[in-house]
């Protein structure tokens, strides 16, 4: 897998590369040696969490030996980057001995200064798949200090790896310790230290590094194992969902909000029958929730307090003759789990059907995209203020006047910008490269190159890969509703830490089988991809179909490992087809819920499947036995206790998924300081990496087995340290989106009503984008409105087309408009009826 790597140089900006991360389950040590060691110390099994080697791997750890020419401690260097005024001093005010190093910043624009081991033979040597405990003593006059880590890649040189924790301000000498993540492949040395990124001083002394590797059992799946410990297991539940679950939102109560609205059923819409159900995975029961409007194809996102913001929905279905498209609702509601009810919010600036909603680092929500009240593509941004509990008016909501498509995948990056990955719903990609970085605050858009087949990313899925700190995104599969080619199996990977990020080819999606048991061949892949981040740091992808006209389901599932950039194929597959309007959701106990399937004939499969990943068949699970607090502040250490050795911990944001889109999904690494069964977890100081809200806290043992999650609420109350942001993606070409319409390349536009009095006093009427007929790949001139007769037909001859429709269960099809496919030759208003079918 290619990586973008820049060398580490003192006093110059680091361009962080893409460090691979290794799985702890690869560690292979001798159990007898560990038992003898722990027995000798009288520690028992939990003692294995302490360092297994007492020797300090740091050279000149007390900083006592000075280099002759520089008079700076041997094997240490003055390092850093950015615009700041600084000094390094060897001081006699030491923790022990006679020397320590003091860094002072008197002015800071950006960047940091740090004391670390020299990047030569002085840097400690490491072994891949091992973990190490790192520590030093420090004094500081500011909380803006990070424990930062670099690694040496044997092929590509020194690269930034990660920040491990933020250090509290301390006037007295204080020891700080943290355990590294598992050392990645091709890494032979590391260097580390305290990075001062605020005005003040940092004094350090007495560095230490010891091996803290924890044993993993042999992996049976590497020797041909085929049991559930290698493939997992699917179970179809005995009770079907009572609603056509098109949207799935996991609540911090552990229940799943299943939203149908009218459920893609025109008769239900006409009758005003809108549905929501609350599913309890623990009991398998459902509770009906009164639903005030049609939330069919709305947007949704959890707010910091756990309420769910619902964005828009369906104001009206498309006309049967296709002359008028679907219309978006301007209204918005908030679901309150404490009351199990929807509460109306104020109206938005425009209507939105198929919008995306992304939570920002301050808890606000930016919503964009979809269709407006006039069926045109909406170019209006919406800004929900969490503090004010309302949508902001025009003039306060910043506008780029760009059409982002339907359900655009907008992922929040570490510096607060939004990354449009190129994943969307319906039709081709946006003009240009099909992917971009959007700076909402500045109103600028920067195109991102490299996405292959950008016009065939309809209902692909994009994931911010674990951990969020690495800022890597994987985009998987896709097709095109309008022209309906076979879905492809391409994946593209991007490192958003690079100075000039661009997509590179990832591994192809594994191929599956069709309903008749025949295998996929050639380049055949899938759309309607579901991707779920798991607590072991892997990504489950499942479900899908070969075509975008909601047919030809693909039965396939695999695990993607971000550490190795490899898909583990051959998992057990969901026995229920999961195509259009399907979704998958991680549950707090580590299982995965899959629901929904809406074939082209208009039916809806309401069966519910639950997947048990392989890690649930690999022995006893670790347990989080206590939590010091369930309210976490950024940049702090949070104490937990566990019942057995663990190698990593994480926060996973609960799902809010529909149409292969969950842009808020993320896994945040929690570096650990381990003392027996007591573990201190370091939460990032950057809210953009972990936007405020409820998260699932999990710990994982050396075999990759996770605990049952505990719920914690992450927030900014009382935050002391500033957000720590690495310089990245700053060489992209920036365009001022606010100065242009954002509808370039669209020949036909229709006006947006009610949009007078624009921001900055402009009287110009900004236009929505007129959607082409058949934009959703369905020819609504045939059959019921919720059926999908393909716009681009898979069969060329009329008789073959009719046979295909009959085989797919479409039944009687009335003709409401232009007979594009020549299915009603006798003009009696019934497609493929008696007298219509003949060879041609």
C-alpha positions in Angstrom: 0.0 0.0 0.0 1.6 3.3 -1.0 2.1 6.0 1.7 2.8 9.7 1.4 5.8 10.3 3.6 7.8 13.4 4.4 11.0 13.4 6.4 11.1 14.7 9.9 13.2 17.8 10.2 13.8 20.1 13.1 12.1 23.5 12.9 10.1 22.7 9.7 6.5 21.6 9.3 6.1 17.8 9.4 4.0 16.4 6.6 2.5 13.4 8.4 2.5 10.3 6.3 0.0 7.4 6.5 1.3 5.1 9.2 -0.2 1.6 8.9 -1.4 0.0 12.2 -0.9 -3.6 13.0 -3.4 -6.0 14.7 -2.5 -7.0 18.2 -3.7 -10.6 17.4 -0.5 -11.2 15.5 1.6 -11.0 18.6 3.1 -14.5 19.2 5.1 -14.9 22.4 5.7 -18.0 24.6 3.0 -18.4 27.2 5.4 -20.2 29.5 7.8 -17.3 29.6 5.1 -14.9 30.5 3.7 -17.1 33.2 7.2 -17.6 34.7 7.8 -13.9 34.7 4.5 -12.9 36.3 4.7 -15.7 38.8 8.1 -14.5 39.9 6.7 -11.1 40.5 3.6 -12.4 42.2 1.3 -10.5 39.9 -0.9 -13.1 38.5 -2.6 -12.8 35.0 -3.2 -9.0 35.3 0.5 -8.5 35.9 1.1 -9.3 32.3 -0.1 -5.8 31.5 3.1 -4.4 33.0 6.3 -4.2 31.0 7.8 -7.7 30.3 11.3 -6.3 30.1 12.7 -4.1 32.9 15.5 -2.6 30.9 15.2 1.0 29.8 15.6 1.3 26.0 16.3 5.0 26.1 19.9 6.1 25.7 21.1 8.8 28.1 17.6 8.8 29.8 18.5 11.3 32.5 20.0 13.8 30.0 23.2 13.9 32.0 25.7 13.4 29.2 26.1 16.4 26.9 27.2 16.4 23.3 30.5 18.3 23.0 29.8 20.7 20.1 26.1 21.5 20.9 26.2 21.1 24.7 22.8 19.5 24.3 22.1 16.1 25.9 23.5 13.3 23.8 21.0 11.3 21.7 18.4 14.1 22.0 17.5 16.8 19.6 15.7 20.2 19.4 12.7 19.6 17.1 9.5 21.3 16.0 7.8 23.3 13.2 5.6 26.3 12.5 5.5 30.0 13.2 6.6 30.6 16.8 9.3 32.2 19.0 11.1 29.6 21.1 14.2 28.7 23.1 15.8 25.4 24.3 17.8 25.5 27.6 19.7 22.9 29.5 18.8 23.6 33.1 20.1 22.5 36.5 16.5 22.4 37.8 16.2 18.7 37.2 14.0 15.9 38.5 17.1 13.8 39.3 20.8 14.4 38.6 21.9 17.8 37.5 20.3 18.3 34.1 16.9 18.7 32.4 15.8 20.4 29.2 13.4 23.4 29.2 11.5 24.6 26.1 9.9 28.1 26.1 7.4 29.5 23.7 6.9 33.3 23.9 4.8 33.6 20.8 2.9 31.1 18.8 1.1 31.4 15.5 1.1 27.7 14.8 3.2 24.6 15.2 5.1 23.2 18.2 8.6 22.7 19.7 9.7 19.4 21.3 12.7 17.5 22.7 12.9 14.0 21.3 15.5 11.2 20.7 17.7 11.8 17.7 16.6 10.1 14.5 19.6 7.9 14.2 21.1 5.0 16.2 20.0 6.8 19.3 16.4 6.2 18.6 15.1 3.1 20.5 14.7 0.0 18.4 11.3 -1.7 18.4 9.7 -5.0 17.2 6.6 -5.0 15.0 3.5 -6.3 16.8 4.9 -5.3 20.2 3.7 -2.5 22.5 5.9 -0.3 24.7 5.4 1.8 27.8 6.8 5.3 27.4 7.4 7.8 30.2 9.2 10.9 31.3 9.0 13.5 34.1 7.9 17.0 33.4 6.9 20.5 34.7 4.8 22.8 32.6 3.2 26.3 32.8 0.6 25.5 30.2 -1.8 22.6 29.5 -1.0 22.8 25.8 1.5 19.9 25.8 1.1 16.7 23.8 2.9 13.4 24.1 3.8 12.9 20.5 5.2 9.8 18.7 7.2 9.3 15.4 8.3 6.0 13.8 10.9 4.9 11.3 9.6 3.0 8.3 12.2 0.7 7.0 11.4 1.6 3.4 10.3 5.2 3.6 12.1 6.8 6.5 10.9 8.8 9.5 7.2 9.7 9.7 4.9 11.3 12.2 2.8 8.6 13.8 0.3 10.0 16.4 -0.3 12.1 19.5 -0.8 9.8 22.5 -2.2 12.2 25.1 -2.4 15.7 26.4 -0.5 16.5 29.6 -2.1 18.5 32.4 -0.3 21.7 33.5 1.9 20.9 36.5 4.2 23.2 38.6 5.6 20.2 40.4 7.6 17.4 38.8 5.0 14.9 37.5 5.6 11.5 35.8 3.6 10.9 32.6 3.3 7.4 31.1 1.5 6.0 28.1 1.5 2.7 26.1 2.0 2.8 22.4 -0.4 1.3 19.9 0.9 -2.0 18.5 4.0 -1.3 16.4 3.1 -1.4 12.7 4.9 -3.7 10.2 8.1 -2.4 8.7 8.9 -0.3 11.8 12.3 -0.7 13.4 12.6 2.5 15.6 10.5 5.1 17.3 11.2 8.5 18.8 8.9 10.5 21.1 8.6 13.3 23.6 6.6 16.2 24.8 5.4 18.8 22.2 4.8 22.3 23.5 2.1 23.9 21.4 1.1 26.9 23.5 2.9 29.9 25.1 4.7 28.8 28.2 7.4 26.4 29.3 7.9 22.7 29.4 10.8 21.1 31.3 11.5 17.3 30.9 13.8 14.7 32.5 14.2 11.0 33.1 12.9 9.3 30.0 12.0 5.6 30.1 10.8 3.0 27.6 10.1 -0.7 28.4 8.5 -3.5 26.4 4.9 -4.1 27.5 3.8 -6.7 25.0 0.8 -8.8 25.9 0.4 -12.4 24.7 -2.0 -13.4 22.0 -3.2 -16.9 21.4 -2.5 -18.6 18.0 -5.0 -17.6 15.4 -6.9 -20.7 14.1 -8.0 -18.9 11.0 -4.5 -18.7 9.6 -4.4 -22.5 9.5 -7.5 -23.1 7.5 -10.2 -22.8 10.1 -13.8 -22.4 8.9 -15.8 -22.2 12.1 -17.7 -19.2 13.4 -14.4 -18.0 15.0 -13.3 -17.3 11.5 -16.5 -16.6 9.6 -18.9 -15.3 12.2 -22.6 -16.2 12.3 -25.8 -14.6 11.0 -29.2 -15.2 12.7 -32.5 -14.1 11.2 -34.7 -12.9 14.1 -38.0 -14.6 14.8 -39.9 -11.3 14.7 -40.0 -9.1 11.6 -39.7 -5.3 11.9 -43.2 -3.8 12.1 -42.0 -0.9 9.8 -40.3 -0.5 6.5 -37.0 0.5 8.2 -35.3 2.9 5.8 -33.3 4.7 8.5 -31.5 3.2 11.5 -30.2 5.4 14.4 -28.6 3.9 17.5 -29.5 5.7 20.7 -27.4 5.9 23.9 -30.2 3.9 25.6 -29.0 1.0 23.5 -32.2 0.9 21.5 -32.4 1.5 17.7 -34.7 4.1 16.2 -36.1 2.6 13.0 -37.6 5.4 10.8 -39.9 4.5 7.9 -42.1 7.6 7.3 -44.3 6.5 4.5 -41.8 3.7 3.7 -41.7 4.3 0.0 -45.4 3.5 -0.2 -47.5 6.1 -2.0 -50.7 4.7 -0.6 -49.4 5.2 3.0 -48.4 8.7 2.1 -51.8 9.5 0.7 -53.4 8.1 3.9 -51.0 10.1 6.1 -49.7 6.9 7.6 -46.1 7.6 8.8 -44.3 5.1 11.0 -41.3 4.9 13.4 -40.5 2.0 15.7 -38.0 1.7 18.6 -36.3 -1.7 18.6 -34.7 -3.1 21.7 -32.0 -5.6 20.7 -31.8 -6.9 24.3 -35.4 -8.1 24.3 -36.2 -8.3 20.6 -39.3 -6.0 21.1 -40.6 -3.0 19.2 -42.4 0.1 20.4 -44.4 2.3 18.0 -43.5 6.0 18.0 -46.1 8.5 16.7 -44.6 10.1 13.6 -45.9 13.6 12.7 -44.7 13.9 9.1 -43.2 11.8 6.3 -39.5 11.3 7.3 -39.0 9.0 4.3 -35.5 9.8 3.0 -34.8 12.5 5.6 -31.4 13.2 7.1 -30.5 12.5 10.7 -27.7 12.9 13.2 -27.3 12.6 17.0 -26.9 15.9 18.9 -24.4 16.1 21.8 -27.1 15.4 24.4 -28.3 12.2 22.6 -31.4 13.6 20.9 -31.7 12.9 17.2 -32.1 15.8 14.8 -34.2 14.8 11.8 -33.6 16.9 8.6 -36.4 17.4 6.1 -38.1 14.4 4.5 -40.7 13.8 1.8 -43.2 16.6 1.0 -44.6 14.7 -2.0 -43.9 11.8 -4.2 -43.0 12.2 -7.9 -45.9 12.4 -10.4 -46.7 9.1 -12.1 -45.8 10.6 -15.5 -42.4 11.8 -14.3 -43.1 15.5 -15.0 -42.7 16.4 -11.4 -40.1 14.9 -9.1 -40.0 14.2 -5.4 -40.2 17.3 -3.1 -38.3 17.9 0.0 -39.7 19.0 3.4 -38.6 22.3 5.0 -39.7 21.1 8.4 -37.4 19.5 11.0 -38.0 17.6 14.2 -35.9 16.3 17.1 -36.5 12.9 18.6 -36.1 12.9 22.4 -35.2 9.4 23.8 -36.2 10.5 27.3 -39.8 11.0 26.1 -39.8 8.7 23.1 -41.4 11.4 21.0 -40.6 13.8 18.2 -40.6 17.5 19.0 -40.8 20.1 16.2 -37.8 22.4 15.6 -38.0 25.6 13.7 -38.2 25.3 9.9 -35.1 25.3 7.7 -34.3 27.7 5.0 -35.3 25.3 2.2 -36.7 21.9 1.7 -34.5 18.8 1.7 -35.2 15.3 0.5 -32.1 13.0 0.7 -29.9 15.5 2.6 -26.8 14.8 4.6 -26.2 16.1 8.1 -22.7 16.3 9.8 -22.0 17.2 13.4 -19.2 19.7 13.8 -16.6 19.9 16.6 -18.8 22.5 18.6 -21.9 20.3 18.4 -23.6 22.3 15.7 -24.9 20.5 12.6 -24.3 21.4 8.9 -27.0 19.9 6.6 -26.8 20.1 2.8 -27.8 18.5 -0.5 -31.0 16.8 -1.5 -34.1 18.0 -3.4 -36.0 21.1 -2.4 -39.7 21.9 -2.3 -39.8 22.4 -6.0 -38.0 19.1 -6.8 -34.8 21.0 -7.8 -31.5 20.1 -6.3 -31.0 22.2 -3.2 -28.0 24.6 -3.1 -28.8 26.0 0.3 -26.7 25.1 3.4 -28.5 24.7 6.7 -26.8 25.4 10.1 -28.3 24.1 13.3 -27.0 25.8 16.4 -26.8 23.3 19.3 -26.4 26.1 21.8 -29.5 27.9 20.5 -31.4 24.7 19.7 -32.5 26.0 16.3 -31.8 26.3 12.7 -30.0 29.6 11.9 -31.5 32.2 9.6 -30.1 33.3 6.3 -27.2 35.6 6.9 -26.0 33.4 9.8 -25.9 30.1 7.9 -22.9 30.4 5.6 -23.6 29.6 1.9 -21.5 28.3 -0.9 -24.5 28.0 -3.3 -23.1 24.6 -4.4 -25.2 21.6 -5.2 -23.7 18.6 -3.4 -26.0 15.9 -4.8 -28.2 13.5 -2.8 -26.9 12.1 0.5 -23.4 13.4 -0.1 -20.9 11.8 2.2 -19.5 14.7 4.2 -16.9 13.6 6.8 -15.6 16.1 9.4 -11.8 16.4 9.3 -9.4 17.1 12.2 -9.2 20.9 11.4 -13.0 21.4 11.0 -13.2 21.2 7.3 -15.6 18.8 5.6 -14.4 16.1 3.2 -16.8 15.2 0.4 -15.7 11.7 -0.4 -17.6 11.3 -3.7 -20.1 8.8 -2.3 -23.6 9.8 -3.0 -27.0 8.5 -4.2 -28.4 8.5 -7.7 -26.7 9.3 -11.0 -23.1 10.4 -11.7 -20.7 12.3 -9.6 -20.3 16.1 -9.3 -18.4 18.0 -12.0 -14.6 18.0 -11.7 -12.8 15.2 -9.8 -15.9 14.1 -7.9 -14.4 14.7 -4.5 -13.4 17.8 -2.6 -12.7 19.5 0.7 -15.2 22.1 1.8 -14.3 24.8 4.3 -17.7 25.8 5.7 -16.3 28.7 7.7 -14.2 30.2 4.9 -16.6 29.4 2.1 -13.9 27.6 0.0 -14.0 24.3 -1.9 -10.8 22.4 -3.0 -11.0 19.6 -5.4 -9.4 16.3 -4.4 -8.0 14.1 -7.2 -7.7 10.4 -7.7 -11.2 9.0 -7.3 -11.6 6.3 -10.0 -14.9 6.0 -11.9 -16.3 9.0 -10.0 -19.5 8.8 -12.0 -20.1 5.3 -10.7 -20.1 6.0 -7.0 -23.8 6.0 -6.6 -24.6 4.2 -3.3 -21.0 3.3 -2.7 -20.0 3.8 1.0 -17.2 5.8 2.5 -15.7 5.2 6.0 -13.3 7.3 8.1 -11.1 4.4 8.9 -10.0 3.5 12.5 -8.5 5.3 14.2 -9.9 8.7 13.4 -6.5 10.2 14.4 -5.1 8.7 11.2 -7.5 10.7 8.9 -7.7 8.0 6.3 -10.9 7.3 4.3 -11.9 4.2 2.3 -14.6 4.5 -0.5 -16.1 1.1 -1.6 -18.0 0.0 -4.7 -20.8 1.9 -6.4 -22.7 2.2 -9.6 -24.9 4.7 -11.5 -28.7 4.7 -11.3 -29.1 6.5 -14.6 -27.2 4.2 -16.9 -27.2 1.1 -14.7 -23.9 -0.6 -15.5 -22.8 -3.6 -13.5 -21.6 -2.3 -10.1 -17.8 -2.4 -9.8 -15.6 -3.7 -7.0 -13.1 -0.8 -6.8 -12.1 0.7 -3.5 -10.1 3.9 -3.2 -8.1 5.0 -0.2 -7.0 8.5 0.8 -4.8 9.9 3.5 -6.2 13.3 4.5 -3.0 14.1 6.6 -1.0 14.5 3.4 -0.1 18.0 2.2 -1.7 17.2 -1.2 -4.1 14.3 -0.5 -5.3 12.2 -3.3 -7.1 8.9 -3.7 -5.0 5.8 -4.5 -6.3 2.4 -5.5 -7.2 0.1 -2.6 -7.8 -3.6 -2.7 -10.8 -4.8 -4.7 -14.0 -5.8 -2.8 -14.2 -9.6 -2.5 -16.8 -11.2 -4.8 -19.9 -13.0 -3.7 -22.7 -15.1 -5.1 -26.1 -14.4 -6.5 -29.4 -15.8 -5.3 -29.1 -18.8 -7.6 -25.7 -19.7 -6.2 -23.7 -18.6 -9.2 -20.5 -16.7 -8.4 -19.7 -13.2 -9.5 -17.1 -12.9 -12.2 -14.7 -10.4 -13.8 -15.1 -6.9 -12.4 -18.6 -7.4 -11.0 -19.0 -5.8 -7.6 -21.9 -4.1 -5.8 -23.8 -1.1 -4.9 -25.9 -0.6 -1.7 -22.8 -1.3 0.3 -23.1 -1.3 4.1 -19.9 -0.7 6.1 -19.7 -0.9 9.9 -16.7 0.0 12.1 -16.2 -2.7 14.7 -14.6 -2.4 18.2 -11.5 -4.4 17.1 -10.7 -1.7 14.7 -11.7 -3.5 11.5 -14.6 -2.7 9.1 -17.4 -5.1 8.2 -18.8 -4.6 4.7 -21.9 -6.6 3.8 -25.0 -6.6 1.6 -25.4 -5.0 -1.8 -26.6 -5.8 -5.4 -25.1 -5.9 -8.9 -27.5 -3.2 -10.3 -28.9 0.1 -9.2 -32.5 -0.8 -10.3 -32.8 -2.7 -7.0 -32.2 -6.2 -8.4 -29.7 -9.0 -8.4 -28.7 -9.1 -4.7 -25.1 -10.0 -3.9 -24.5 -12.3 -1.0 -21.0 -11.4 0.4 -19.4 -10.1 3.5 -15.8 -9.4 4.5 -13.7 -7.7 7.1 -11.3 -4.9 6.0 -8.2 -4.4 8.2 -6.9 -0.8 8.0 -3.6 -2.1 9.5 -2.8 -4.4 6.5 -5.0 -2.9 3.8 -6.5 -6.3 3.2 -10.1 -7.7 3.0 -10.7 -11.0 4.8 -13.1 -12.7 2.5 -15.1 -15.8 3.1 -17.2 -14.6 6.0 -20.7 -16.0 6.6 -23.3 -14.0 4.6 -26.6 -12.6 5.5 -29.3 -15.0 4.2 -31.6 -12.1 3.6 -31.0 -10.0 0.4 -29.9 -6.4 1.4 -30.2 -4.0 -1.5 -32.0 -0.7 -1.7 -33.1 0.8 1.6 -31.0 -1.5 3.7 -28.6 -0.6 6.5 -26.3 -2.1 9.1 -25.7 -0.9 12.6 -23.1 -1.8 15.3 -24.8 -2.7 18.6 -23.3 -2.0 22.0 -22.6 -5.7 22.6 -20.5 -6.0 19.5 -23.1 -7.6 17.2 -24.3 -6.0 14.0 -27.9 -5.4 13.1 -28.9 -5.6 9.4 -32.3 -4.5 8.2 -34.3 -3.5 5.1 -34.6 -4.5 1.4 -36.8 -2.7 -1.1 -36.7 -4.5 -4.5 -37.8 -3.0 -7.8 -41.2 -4.6 -7.6 -42.1 -2.3 -4.7 -42.1 -5.0 -2.0 -40.2 -4.6 1.3 -38.5 -7.4 3.1 -39.0 -6.7 6.8 -36.9 -9.5 8.2 -34.2 -8.6 10.7 -30.7 -10.2 10.7 -28.0 -10.0 13.5 -24.4 -10.8 12.8 -22.0 -12.2 15.4 -18.5 -11.3 14.2 -15.7 -13.9 14.6 -14.4 -12.1 17.7 -17.4 -13.3 19.6 -16.3 -16.9 19.2 -12.7 -16.5 20.4 -13.0 -17.0 24.2 -14.0 -15.0 27.2 -14.5 -11.3 26.7 -12.8 -8.7 28.7 -15.0 -6.6 31.0 -14.9 -3.0 32.0 -15.6 -3.4 35.7 -15.8 0.2 36.6 -15.8 3.7 35.2 -14.7 6.7 37.2 -17.0 9.0 35.1 -19.4 8.8 32.2 -18.9 12.5 31.4 -15.6 13.1 29.6 -13.9 16.4 28.9 -11.5 16.8 26.0 -7.8 16.4 26.7 -8.3 14.5 30.0 -7.3 11.1 31.3 -10.3 8.8 32.2 -9.8 5.9 34.6 -11.4 2.5 34.2 -10.8 -0.9 35.6 -10.8 -4.2 33.7 -10.8 -7.9 34.6 -8.0 -9.1 32.3 -5.2 -7.7 30.2 -6.2 -5.4 27.3 -4.2 -4.0 24.4 -6.4 -1.1 23.2 -9.4 1.0 23.9 -11.6 3.1 21.7 -14.8 5.2 21.4 -17.2 4.5 18.6 -19.9 6.9 17.6 -23.3 5.3 17.3 -24.7 4.8 13.8 -27.2 7.1 12.1 -27.3 5.4 8.7 -29.4 5.3 5.5 -28.8 4.7 1.8 -25.1 3.5 2.5 -24.4 6.8 4.1 -23.3 7.5 7.7 -20.8 10.3 7.5 -20.6 10.7 11.3 -19.4 7.2 11.9 -15.9 7.1 13.5 -13.6 5.2 15.8 -11.4 7.3 18.2 -8.3 5.7 19.7 -7.8 6.1 23.4 -4.1 5.6 24.3 -3.6 3.8 27.6 -1.6 4.0 30.7 -1.8 0.6 32.4 -1.2 -0.3 36.0 -2.5 -3.9 36.6 -6.2 -3.9 36.2 -6.4 0.0 36.3 -6.2 1.7 33.0 -6.1 5.4 32.3 -7.5 6.4 28.9 -6.3 9.6 27.2 -9.1 11.5 25.3 -8.0 13.7 22.4 -8.0 17.5 23.0 -9.4 18.0 19.5 -13.3 18.0 19.4 -13.1 17.6 15.6 -11.7 14.1 16.1 -14.4 13.2 18.5 -17.4 15.6 18.1 -19.4 16.0 21.3 -22.0 13.3 22.1 -22.5 9.8 23.4 -20.0 7.1 22.4 -19.6 3.4 22.9 -16.4 2.7 25.0 -14.8 -0.7 24.3 -11.6 -2.4 25.4 -10.0 -5.2 23.3 -7.7 -8.0 24.5 -4.7 -9.4 22.6 -6.9 -11.9 20.7 -9.0 -9.0 19.3 -11.9 -9.8 21.5 -13.8 -6.7 22.6 -15.7 -6.0 25.8 -19.4 -5.1 25.9 -19.5 -1.4 25.4 -20.1 1.2 28.1 -21.8 4.5 27.2 -19.9 7.7 27.9 -20.7 11.3 27.0 -17.9 13.3 25.4 -18.2 17.1 25.7 -16.3 20.4 25.9 -17.4 21.5 29.3 -14.4 22.8 31.2 -11.9 22.0 28.5 -8.5 23.3 29.5 -6.1 22.4 26.7 -6.4 23.8 23.2 -7.2 21.5 20.3 -4.1 19.9 18.9 -4.2 20.0 15.1 -1.5 18.7 12.8 -0.8 20.7 9.6 -2.2 18.8 6.6 -4.0 19.1 3.2 -2.8 22.7 2.8 -1.5 22.4 -0.7 -4.8 21.8 -2.4 -6.0 24.4 -4.9 -8.6 26.5 -3.2 -11.6 28.1 -5.0 -13.9 30.7 -3.4 -17.2 28.9 -3.4 -19.1 31.9 -2.2 -18.3 33.8 -5.3 -19.8 31.3 -7.7 -23.1 29.5 -8.1 -21.8 26.0 -7.7 -24.1 24.8 -10.5 -21.5 25.0 -13.2 -22.1 22.4 -15.9 -25.8 22.3 -15.2 -27.6 23.6 -18.2 -31.1 23.9 -16.9 -32.1 25.5 -13.6 -35.3 26.3 -11.8 -35.9 29.0 -9.2 -35.9 28.4 -5.5 -39.0 30.0 -3.9 -38.7 32.1 -0.7 -35.0 32.8 -1.1 -35.0 36.6 -1.3 -32.7 38.6 1.0 -29.6 36.5 0.7 -26.5 36.7 3.0 -24.5 39.9 2.7 -27.6 41.7 1.4 -27.5 40.2 -2.0 -30.8 40.5 -3.9 -29.7 37.8 -6.4 -32.0 34.7 -6.5 -29.9 31.6 -6.2 -31.1 28.7 -8.2 -31.5 25.0 -7.5 -30.4 22.4 -10.0 -33.0 20.8 -12.1 -32.8 17.1 -11.9 -32.8 15.1 -15.1 -35.8 12.8 -15.8 -34.9 9.4 -14.5 -32.3 10.7 -12.1 -33.1 7.9 -9.7 -32.7 5.2 -12.4 -36.5 4.4 -12.3 -39.0 5.0 -15.1 -42.1 6.0 -13.1 -44.2 6.0 -16.3 -44.7 2.3 -15.5 -46.4 0.7 -12.5 -46.8 2.1 -9.0 -44.7 5.0 -7.9 -42.7 2.9 -5.4 -41.8 0.4 -8.2 -38.6 0.8 -10.2 -38.9 -0.2 -13.8 -35.3 0.4 -14.9 -34.6 3.7 -16.8 -31.9 1.9 -18.6 -33.1 -1.7 -19.3 -31.0 -4.8 -18.8 -32.7 -6.5 -21.8 -32.7 -5.1 -25.4 -35.7 -6.9 -26.9 -39.2 -6.0 -25.9 -40.2 -9.7 -25.3 -37.1 -10.2 -23.2 -37.9 -7.0 -21.2 -41.4 -8.2 -20.4 -40.1 -11.7 -19.4 -37.5 -10.0 -17.1 -40.2 -7.9 -15.4 -42.4 -11.0 -15.0 -39.6 -13.0 -13.5 -38.8 -10.1 -11.0 -42.4 -10.2 -9.8 -43.6 -6.8 -11.1 -47.0 -8.1 -12.1 -49.6 -5.8 -13.8 -48.0 -2.5 -14.9 -50.1 0.4 -15.9 -48.6 3.0 -18.3 -48.9 6.6 -17.0 -46.7 8.4 -19.4 -44.4 8.0 -22.4 -43.8 4.4 -23.3 -40.0 4.6 -23.6 -39.4 0.9 -23.6 -42.2 0.0 -26.0 -43.9 -2.3 -23.6 -47.5 -1.3 -24.5 -47.6 -1.9 -28.3 -51.4 -2.1 -28.4 -51.8 1.1 -26.5 -54.3 -0.3 -24.0 -52.5 1.3 -21.0 -51.1 -2.0 -19.7 -47.4 -2.8 -20.2 -46.5 -6.3 -21.3 -50.2 -7.2 -21.5 -52.0 -9.5 -23.9 -51.2 -8.5 -27.4 -48.1 -6.5 -26.4 -45.4 -9.2 -26.4 -43.9 -10.1 -29.8 -40.4 -10.8 -31.0 -38.7 -7.8 -32.5 
